[in-house]
Amino acid sequence: MRCLILFGIVLCSFSPGSYAQLDSISQTIRRGLNNPNYFAEDTYLSRGAAPKEVEGSLFLDERWQDAYILTPEDEVVNVKARYRIYDDEVQVLSPDKEVLGLYPAKIRAIAIGKQVFVPLEFRSPEGERKVGFFQLLVEGETALLLRRSLELKKSDYNPALNIGDRNDRLELQEAYYYRRVGEQPRLLRLSKSSILKALSRRKKAVAEYAKNNQLNPHKEESLVAIFQFYNRQDKE
């Protein structure tokens, strides 16, 4: 009983001060918000309240370009087109300006500007079977292909410290593939051993060619030169 009495006394002595403190804070806040100069005081405002945007484009090139579709019947159709990387979709502009998406299975290839794209079935790095568009860099017995995708990098902005990237960002990812006639594309690692394995039929000749010409497997122009050399051997 004595303990309960003491607890009641302590509680009574504590509560008025606590309520008084809350009232004081509440009144102070209200006075601050009623101050017409409050929002002019830059010191008190968090930078994190600004609207967040996504930086980067969904397209390889947003402009409509002259393009040529090669149909399964080997007919050529002239259109305006662009490649939307985010959805792995080739878009064409109809005569009445309607934006349409091409069915990959309905075409053999499409040239947009100076770039040629072919629809192919492949396995993603996660093992999922897909059909998507690849840019054809070198044609031949073993083709060299480039596949693009976009990865969304989330903002790491810290409003309390005002540091980091404020906006989300679309980051372009590129991966090279090789494809032998009649087979699915295979991912090409950018190393000397991986390239020689992909081109194993003429491994020695390719190795000598790359060495003599100081070709770098990490550079696209070098990869193109190596695959062009490999595919020329059938014709020489």
C-alpha positions in Angstrom: 0.0 0.0 0.0 2.8 2.4 0.9 4.4 1.8 -2.5 1.1 2.5 -4.3 0.7 5.8 -2.4 4.3 6.9 -3.3 3.7 6.0 -7.0 0.5 8.1 -7.0 2.4 11.1 -5.6 5.2 10.7 -8.2 2.6 10.4 -11.0 0.8 13.5 -9.9 3.9 15.5 -9.6 5.1 14.4 -13.0 2.0 14.9 -15.1 1.4 18.7 -14.8 5.0 19.4 -15.9 4.7 16.9 -18.8 1.4 18.4 -20.1 2.9 21.9 -19.7 5.9 20.9 -21.8 3.6 19.4 -24.5 1.5 22.6 -24.5 4.6 24.7 -24.8 5.9 22.7 -27.8 2.5 22.7 -29.5 2.2 26.5 -29.1 5.7 27.0 -30.4 5.0 24.9 -33.5 1.8 26.8 -34.2 3.6 30.1 -33.8 6.3 28.9 -36.2 3.8 27.8 -38.9 1.9 31.1 -38.6 5.1 33.0 -39.2 4.7 34.4 -42.8 8.5 34.2 -43.2 8.8 30.6 -42.2 9.1 29.1 -45.7 11.5 31.7 -46.7 13.9 30.4 -44.1 15.8 27.9 -46.2 17.6 26.5 -43.2 14.6 24.6 -41.9 13.5 22.9 -45.1 14.4 19.4 -46.1 15.7 18.9 -49.6 14.1 15.5 -49.8 10.6 17.0 -50.3 11.4 17.8 -54.0 9.5 15.6 -56.5 11.6 12.6 -57.6 12.1 11.8 -61.3 13.6 9.0 -63.4 16.7 9.9 -65.3 17.4 8.3 -68.6 15.5 7.2 -71.7 13.4 4.1 -72.4 14.6 4.1 -76.0 17.9 3.4 -77.7 17.0 6.6 -79.7 13.6 8.3 -79.2 13.6 9.7 -82.8 11.6 8.0 -85.5 14.0 6.8 -88.1 13.8 5.3 -91.6 13.6 1.5 -91.2 13.3 -1.6 -93.4 11.4 -4.7 -92.3 12.4 -8.1 -93.8 9.4 -10.4 -93.7 9.5 -14.2 -93.5 8.6 -14.2 -97.3 11.8 -12.1 -97.9 9.7 -9.0 -98.7 11.1 -5.6 -97.7 8.7 -3.0 -96.1 9.7 0.6 -95.6 8.5 2.2 -92.3 9.4 4.6 -89.5 10.6 2.8 -86.4 12.5 3.0 -83.1 13.7 0.5 -80.5 12.2 0.8 -76.9 14.8 -1.0 -74.8 12.7 -1.0 -71.6 10.1 -3.3 -73.1 12.4 -4.9 -75.7 10.0 -3.7 -78.3 10.4 -2.4 -81.8 7.8 0.3 -82.5 6.6 1.4 -85.9 4.6 4.4 -86.9 1.5 3.7 -89.0 0.4 6.0 -91.9 -2.1 7.6 -89.5 0.6 8.2 -86.9 -0.5 5.4 -84.6 2.3 3.7 -82.6 2.4 0.0 -83.1 4.6 -2.8 -81.7 6.1 -5.4 -84.0 5.5 -9.1 -83.3 9.0 -10.6 -83.2 7.7 -13.9 -84.7 6.3 -12.0 -87.7 9.6 -10.6 -89.0 13.1 -11.9 -89.9 14.9 -8.7 -89.2 14.6 -4.9 -89.2 17.1 -2.3 -90.0 16.7 1.0 -88.1 19.1 3.6 -89.4 22.4 1.8 -89.6 21.6 -0.9 -87.0 20.1 -4.3 -87.9 18.0 -6.1 -85.3 16.9 -9.8 -85.4 14.3 -11.5 -83.1 15.7 -14.7 -81.5 14.8 -17.1 -78.8 17.4 -17.3 -76.0 17.9 -18.1 -72.4 18.3 -15.1 -70.0 21.2 -15.2 -67.5 18.6 -16.4 -65.0 17.8 -19.4 -67.2 14.4 -18.1 -68.4 13.4 -18.8 -72.1 12.6 -15.6 -74.0 12.2 -14.1 -77.4 13.9 -10.8 -77.9 15.6 -8.4 -80.2 19.4 -8.5 -80.7 21.5 -6.1 -82.7 23.4 -8.0 -85.4 27.0 -6.9 -85.4 28.6 -9.6 -87.5 26.7 -12.0 -89.8 28.1 -15.4 -90.8 28.7 -19.0 -89.7 29.1 -17.6 -86.1 27.3 -14.3 -85.7 28.2 -11.7 -83.1 25.1 -10.1 -81.4 24.5 -7.3 -78.9 21.6 -7.3 -76.5 20.6 -4.3 -74.4 18.4 -3.9 -71.3 17.7 -1.3 -68.7 18.1 -1.5 -65.0 16.4 0.8 -62.6 18.8 2.2 -60.0 16.8 3.5 -57.0 17.7 6.8 -55.5 20.1 6.7 -52.5 19.3 10.3 -51.5 19.5 11.1 -47.7 17.4 14.2 -47.0 18.8 14.6 -43.5 22.4 14.9 -44.8 21.5 16.2 -48.3 23.8 13.7 -50.0 23.3 11.1 -52.7 21.4 10.9 -56.0 18.0 12.5 -55.7 16.4 10.7 -58.7 16.0 7.1 -59.8 18.1 6.4 -62.8 17.8 4.0 -65.8 21.1 2.4 -66.4 21.9 0.8 -69.8 23.2 -2.8 -69.6 24.9 -4.4 -72.7 25.7 -8.1 -73.2 27.4 -9.8 -76.2 26.2 -13.1 -77.6 27.4 -15.4 -80.3 25.2 -17.7 -82.4 26.1 -20.6 -84.7 23.8 -21.3 -87.6 20.7 -23.1 -86.4 21.4 -22.6 -82.7 20.3 -20.3 -80.0 22.4 -17.3 -79.0 24.9 -17.9 -76.2 26.3 -15.4 -73.8 29.8 -14.3 -74.7 32.2 -13.5 -71.8 34.6 -10.7 -72.7 37.8 -12.6 -72.2 40.4 -14.2 -74.5 39.6 -17.7 -73.4 35.8 -17.3 -73.8 36.2 -15.9 -77.3 38.6 -18.6 -78.4 36.1 -21.2 -77.0 33.3 -19.7 -79.0 35.5 -19.7 -82.1 37.2 -23.0 -81.4 37.1 -24.3 -85.0 39.8 -21.8 -85.9 41.2 -21.2 -82.5 44.8 -20.9 -83.5 44.2 -18.6 -86.4 42.0 -16.3 -84.3 44.5 -16.2 -81.5 47.3 -15.2 -83.9 45.1 -12.6 -85.7 44.1 -11.0 -82.3 47.7 -10.9 -81.1 49.2 -9.5 -84.3 46.6 -6.8 -84.5 46.7 -6.0 -80.7 42.9 -6.5 -80.4 41.2 -6.0 -77.0 38.4 -8.4 -76.2 36.7 -5.7 -74.1 36.2 -3.3 -77.0 33.4 -3.7 -79.5 35.5 -2.8 -82.5 37.9 -5.5 -81.6 35.2 -8.1 -81.2 33.7 -7.2 -84.6 37.2 -7.5 -86.2 37.8 -10.9 -84.7 34.4 -12.3 -85.7 34.7 -10.9 -89.2 38.1 -12.5 -89.5 36.7 -15.9 -88.3 33.8 -15.8 -90.8 36.0 -14.8 -93.7 38.0 -18.0 -93.5 35.2 -19.9 -95.2 35.5 -17.6 -98.2 39.2 -17.6 -98.6 
